């Protein structure tokens, strides 16, 4: 089950459960769309993978109790600001490789 982390790991932008700006890698590292596109170049600074939009958990119990009320979003903030110089060097070597081929 996704944690639905509440903020961008880099800039601390709020990313509530219904945010369409939340992006995650396969390890659920969570960043805002602006950081992913303008700073990270779609390269996760933690694993080197790419990002996808984070799914939105339904607010209402449409079926079988699988909704935000039964499975609330995390309130734990994971703040790991990116060292821009180190990330730029790291990302330069792999950003041209599509995430599915990394």
Buried (B, 14 or more C-beta within 10 A) or exposed (E): EBBBBBBBBBBEBEBEBEBEBBBBBEEEBBBBBBBBEEBBBBBBBBEBBBBEEBEBBBEEEEEEEEBBEEBEBBEEEBEEEBEEEEBBEBBEEBBEEEBEEE
